[in-house]
Amino acid sequence: MKKTIFAFMLLVSLSFSSLLWQSSVGGEVLTKPLSYGNYVVVGSGNGDVYALTPESGSLSWRTSVGTNLLDFVIFDGELVAATTEGKIDKIKPNGEKSWEIDLAELYNVTYIYGIDSNSKNVYVAASDGIYTVSKGGAAERIYAVEEGSILTPPTAVEDYVVFGAENKLIKLDGEGKEQWVAEIGTDNFWKSRPVVGDSTIYIGALDNKLHAYHLTRSYERWSVTTDGWVLSTPLLIGETVYFGSNDGNVYAVDTNSEISDGKHSFRLPSSQNLKRGRWAVSTLYSLAEPTVISMLLISKMGHRYGVVLQWRG
């Protein structure tokens, strides 16, 4: 009996022993914690960026940017913080600012939805389009949308940027030229930041679906329907994509998913076979009439498409 009581008391004690520290930041925490230099940085509801030591949580520095902070990015070796009201600051590892700009004053921007960066620029998704901000703090609008449009946070890769604008998923080159535009009917994209895989873009939408689009050809490879809006940003690990829905569920989907129109279906070959060159997928063709090509028929927004699969042996 004594051994049983001791074991129980030990388990209870261990269940409360994992908290290392907690540190007040003067308001609700609005941003995802980010590792920056020797610190963990977070954005507070009071408009300040806090740099805390990972070991003890003690405050090393705090810098005021503005209320309604968005998730940070690292750019040119420094922290970039932005607010939904249009302010963008580049902050050195010691908390001093390299520069600060205000897109509301410069371009009458009314809202910023999110930022991302590559080695060349910070990309800003704003209420009237996509902006770039250079290493020196020069801002320029490279792509225009109708004022007041709802955009997703952007995803910037070295040579292109992807974002949702209303019901369109748009891929631009680094200078703002459209590479392609895909639409999802009457529903919109919102809040779900696009995630880019080897050859596919994953993004959630208000049509209750997670969508997967071909990276270079823009067609929809597949989608997964839930019972609620998909506002969260997907997580891609290996050949599985994870995402949450407003229906209260978390989903895990094989990225080599099945294409189907409810009558005909085909499971795509694994990426290993694709890499070995055992399968080749032809260009996607749009058909005026419902037609079966190689026993495969899929539909997208009321249109019929055929996919030719060729086995190379």
N, C-alpha and C positions, 0 to 999 in steps of 0.2 A: 504493500500500500504506500509506503514511504517513497519507493522508487517511482511509482506512478505519479504521485503528487509532484515530485521533483521534476520529472520530465514535462509535466503540464506547465509548471511554473517557468521552466526554461523556454518552452515554445512561446509562451505569452511574452516573455521578456524579449526574445529574438524578434518577434513581430513588430516591435516598436523601436528597433535599434538602427534602422536604415537612414533616418534623417540626419544629414551631415550639418546643414545649416539652413537658416532662412533669413532673408534680408528684405527690409521694406524699401520700396522704390517710390513712395509718395503718391501712388495711384494704381489703378488697375493696369496689369501688364497687357499691352496691346500687340506685341510682336513676338515672333518665335525667337527664343534665345539663340544667339550666334556667337561662335568662337571667333574672337578678333584679337590677334596678337597674344598677349598673356592674360586676356580677360574674357569673361562672358558678358556680352552686352545685351540689354533689353531696352525696349521703349515703354515709357510710362504714360499713363493717361494725363499726367500733368504737363506733357510736352517735352520731357527731358529724356535723353539717352543716358543710361547708367552703365558704367563699366565696373564689374565686380570681379574680385579674385576668385578663381575656381576653388581654392583650398578652404577659404573661410567665409566667402561671401561679403567681405568688407568692400566698401566703396573706394575705388581708386580715382575716378573722376565722373563728372556728370556734365552734359552739354545740352543746352536748350535748343530745340529745333522748332517745335510747334505741336499743337494738339492733333489728335487722330493720326498717329504715326503708322506707317506701313512697314511690312517686313523689310529688313535691311538687305543690302548686297555688298560684297567686297569688290572694289573696282580700283585698278591701278595701285594695289597694295593698301588701300584705305577704305574706311567704312562710308557708305553712302546711305543717308537716311532721308526719307521723304514723308510728307504728310498728304492727306487727301485734299487739303486746301491749296496745294500747289508749291509748297516750299521743298527745296532739295538742298541738302548740305553734304559736303565731303569732309570727313572728320579724320584727323591724324590719330595714330595710336596713343598719343598723350592727351587726347580730348580736344585739342585745338582744331579750329576749322581751316581747311585749305581754301574753301570758297563756299558761298551760299548764293542760291538764286531763288527767284520766286516766279513761277510760270504764270501765276495769276496776274502779276504786275506786268510781266513781259508780253504775254500772249492772251490775257483774259481767260485763262483756263479756269474752269469752275470746279473741276474735280479730277483727282488722280486715282486711278484704280490699282496701280502697282508698278513696280520697276524691276528690271533685270539688267544684266550686263554681260558683255564679252570683253575681250582684251582691248577693244577700240573705243567703245561707247557705253554709256548707260542708256537703256531704252525705257521710255516712260509711256505708259498707256493712260491717256487723258481723255477728257470728255469731248474733245474735238479732234483727236487723232493720236498719232505716235510721234514722240519727240526723241531726239538723241541729245545727250549731254556729253561733251568731250572731256578729256582729262583736265583741261584748263577751266572747265565750267561754262563753255559756250553752248547754248541751247538752240536747237533748230527743229521745227516741225518737218518731218520727212513724209508724212502720210496723213491726209485729212479724212475725217468722217464728219457726218452731220453733228452739229453741236448738240450736246445732251445725250449722245448715244451711250449705251451701256457696253463697256468693254470688260474683258477679263484681264487679269495681270498678264504681262507678256512673258514669253520664254525666248531668251536670246541665245543663239548658238553663234559660232564664230562668223559664219557667212550669211546668216538669215535670222529673222525674228518671226515668231508665230503668236497669234492672239485671236480671241473671239471678239466680234463686234456685232451686237444684236444677234441675228440668226446666221451670221457668217463666220466661218473660220478662215483666217487670212494669213498667208505666208508671204513675207516681203524679203527681198534681199537686204543687205546691210545699208543700202542707200535709200530704201523706201519704195523700190519698184515692186509691183505685185508679181509674184511668181505663180500663185494661184489663189482662187477663192472657192470655198465649198459652202453650201447652205444646208440647213436642217428644217426647212419649211417655215412654219409660223412661230415656233418656239425659239427661245434665245439661249445663248451661252451667257454665263454670269458666274463670277467668283472662282470657277474652277480653272486654275492655271494649266495650260497645255503641258504635257510631259512628252518628251521626244525620245523614242527608242531608235534602234538601228535603222528601221525603215517605216516606222509607224508613229503617228501622233495620237495620243490619248487625251480626251477631254470630256468632262461632264457637262450636262445641259439641263434646262428647265423642262425638257420633254421626258424627264425621268430616266434618261439613258446615259450610259457611258459610251462614247463613240470612239472608233479607231479608224483613222484616215491614213491612206498611203502618203508617205512623206514627200515624194516627188511628183506623183500623178494626181493627187488630191481626192481620189475616189474613196468612198467609205468601205473599209474592209469588213467590218462587222460592228454591231452594237449590242449592248446588254440592257434590257428593260427592267427597271425597278418599280416600286410603288411610291416613289417620291422624287423630288428634285435631286439632282446630283450636283451639289455645290462644291464639294471638297476636291482638292487636287489629288489625282491618282498617285500611287507609288508603284514604280516598276522595279522588280527584283528578278533578274534572270528572265525567264519566259512566263512570269506571272505578274499580272497587274492587279493591285489592290485599291479599292475605293469605297467610300461610304455614301449612303443615301439618306435623304430625309425620312425614309420609311423606317429608320432605326436599325438598319442592317449594314454590315460590312461585307463586301463581296471580294472574292478572289477569282480571277478569270485567266484561263490559259490563253496566252497571246496568239497561239496557233489555233484560233477558234474556227468554228464551223460556219460556213456560208450556207444560207438556206432561204427559200421563199415560202417555207411551210410544206412544200410538196417534194422538192428535190433538195438534197443537201450533199455536201462534200467536206470532209475534214482536211484542212490544209496540211501539207507535209511539214514535218518538224524543221526547225531552222538548221539542224545538223544536215538533213538531206539537201536543203537548199544550198548550204555552204559547199557541199560536196558536188553540186551541180547535177544532182540526179533529177531535179524537177525544173521545169521552166514555165513561167506564167506569162502568157502573151499580153499584149495591150488590151485594155478593157474596151469592148465595143458596145455601143448603144443600139438597140434594136427597135424598129417601129412596131413590130408585132411580137407577141409572146412566142419565143422560139427556144428550143432546147439545143444547146451546143455542148457536145460531149457529155450529154446527160446531166447538165448542170444549168439551173435557172435561178437567178436571184432577182430581187426587186429593190428599188431605192426610190422613195418618194413617188410611187406610182409609175415609174419607168422600169423597163425591163433591160437587163444587162446580161450578156453572156460572157463566160470566162473559158478560154481554151487552155486546157492543161495537157502538156506533152511529156510523156515519159521517155527519158533518154536512155534508160537501161544501165 
